Amino acid sequence: MPESKSKRTHERIPHLMPASVRWSNGGVHEEVWYSRDVSQNSVFLYTDVELKMGSTIEVAMPLPPEITGKDKQVVVRCKARIVRIQQREADKRVGIAAVYDDFEVVQNEPYAAAPPLE
């Protein structure tokens, strides 16, 4: 059987943290979603909002030292493009994979927008 080739170019790091997400869909919306994992060029988030492939979102979230190469986590703000949408059967949440188009470090201290999911 042929080996499947992954499109991933960077290692994913499990990272269950709150992320402030803003998007435009008949108006500007903003709420806290939760990340499942991150890499140097992408993030996977859970939400109950239905968005379309290719949509742009703005995300403010902490990135761990394994991603940033710094000695502590930092908060970044990025524009990202949705490249995959995955419906979860169990709880009706939607998983969204998004690739960063642009990002900047906005805070060099711990992030406390919302408590982590249990």
C-alpha positions as CSV (number, residue, x, y, z in Angstrom):
1,M,0.0,0.0,0.0
2,P,1.4,3.4,-0.9
3,E,2.4,5.7,1.9
4,S,0.2,8.8,2.4
5,K,2.0,12.1,2.2
6,S,1.1,14.7,4.8
7,K,0.9,18.4,3.9
8,R,2.3,19.3,7.3
9,T,5.8,20.8,7.2
10,H,6.1,21.6,11.0
11,E,5.7,19.5,14.1
12,R,2.4,20.0,15.9
13,I,2.5,20.6,19.7
14,P,-0.5,19.7,21.8
15,H,-1.7,23.0,23.2
16,L,-5.1,23.2,24.9
17,M,-5.5,26.9,25.6
18,P,-8.0,29.7,25.1
19,A,-7.7,31.8,22.0
20,S,-9.5,35.1,21.2
21,V,-10.8,34.8,17.7
22,R,-12.3,37.5,15.5
23,W,-14.1,37.0,12.2
24,S,-16.4,38.7,9.8
25,N,-19.6,37.0,8.7
26,G,-22.4,39.5,8.3
27,G,-20.6,41.7,10.9
28,V,-17.6,41.5,13.1
29,H,-17.7,38.8,15.8
30,E,-15.3,37.9,18.5
31,E,-15.3,35.1,21.1
32,V,-13.0,32.7,22.9
33,W,-12.3,29.4,21.1
34,Y,-9.9,26.7,22.3
35,S,-6.8,25.4,20.5
36,R,-6.1,21.7,20.3
37,D,-2.6,22.0,18.9
38,V,-0.3,24.5,17.2
39,S,2.7,24.5,15.0
40,Q,5.0,27.2,13.5
41,N,2.6,27.8,10.7
42,S,-0.8,26.6,11.8
43,V,-3.4,26.1,14.6
44,F,-6.3,23.7,15.2
45,L,-9.2,25.3,17.1
46,Y,-12.6,24.1,18.4
47,T,-15.7,26.2,18.0
48,D,-19.4,25.9,17.5
49,V,-19.4,28.6,14.8
50,E,-19.8,27.5,11.2
51,L,-17.4,29.2,8.8
52,K,-16.3,28.4,5.3
53,M,-13.1,27.0,3.9
54,G,-10.8,29.9,2.9
55,S,-12.3,32.3,5.4
56,T,-9.9,34.6,7.2
57,I,-9.9,34.8,11.0
58,E,-7.8,36.8,13.4
59,V,-6.4,34.9,16.4
60,A,-4.8,36.2,19.6
61,M,-3.3,33.3,21.6
62,P,-0.3,32.1,23.6
63,L,2.4,30.1,21.8
64,P,4.6,27.8,23.9
65,P,8.4,28.0,24.0
66,E,8.6,24.9,21.7
67,I,7.1,27.0,18.9
68,T,8.6,30.4,19.6
69,G,12.1,29.3,20.6
70,K,12.0,31.7,23.5
71,D,12.3,30.7,27.2
72,K,8.7,31.4,28.0
73,Q,5.3,31.5,26.2
74,V,4.4,34.6,24.4
75,V,1.1,35.9,23.0
76,V,0.7,36.4,19.3
77,R,-1.9,38.0,17.1
78,C,-2.2,36.5,13.7
79,K,-4.3,36.5,10.6
80,A,-5.0,32.9,9.5
81,R,-6.8,31.2,6.6
82,I,-9.1,28.2,7.3
83,V,-7.8,25.2,5.3
84,R,-9.8,22.4,6.9
85,I,-13.1,22.0,8.7
86,Q,-13.9,18.9,10.7
87,Q,-17.3,18.2,12.3
88,R,-17.3,16.3,15.6
89,E,-20.2,13.9,16.1
90,A,-20.0,13.7,19.9
91,D,-20.6,17.3,20.9
92,K,-21.4,19.2,17.6
93,R,-18.3,21.3,17.9
94,V,-16.4,22.1,14.8
95,G,-12.6,21.7,14.5
96,I,-10.9,24.3,12.3
97,A,-7.4,24.1,11.0
98,A,-6.0,27.4,9.9
99,V,-2.7,28.4,8.4
100,Y,-1.0,31.7,9.5
101,D,-0.7,34.3,6.8
102,D,0.8,36.9,9.2
103,F,1.5,37.2,12.9
104,E,3.2,39.4,15.5
105,V,4.2,39.0,19.1
106,V,1.9,41.3,21.2
107,Q,2.7,40.3,24.7
108,N,5.7,38.7,26.4
109,E,3.8,37.5,29.5
110,P,1.3,34.7,30.3
111,Y,-2.1,34.8,28.7
112,A,-5.2,34.8,30.8
113,A,-8.2,35.5,28.6
114,A,-10.1,32.5,29.8
115,P,-9.4,29.3,31.9
116,P,-8.3,26.2,30.0
117,L,-10.8,23.5,29.3
118,E,-11.0,20.7,31.8
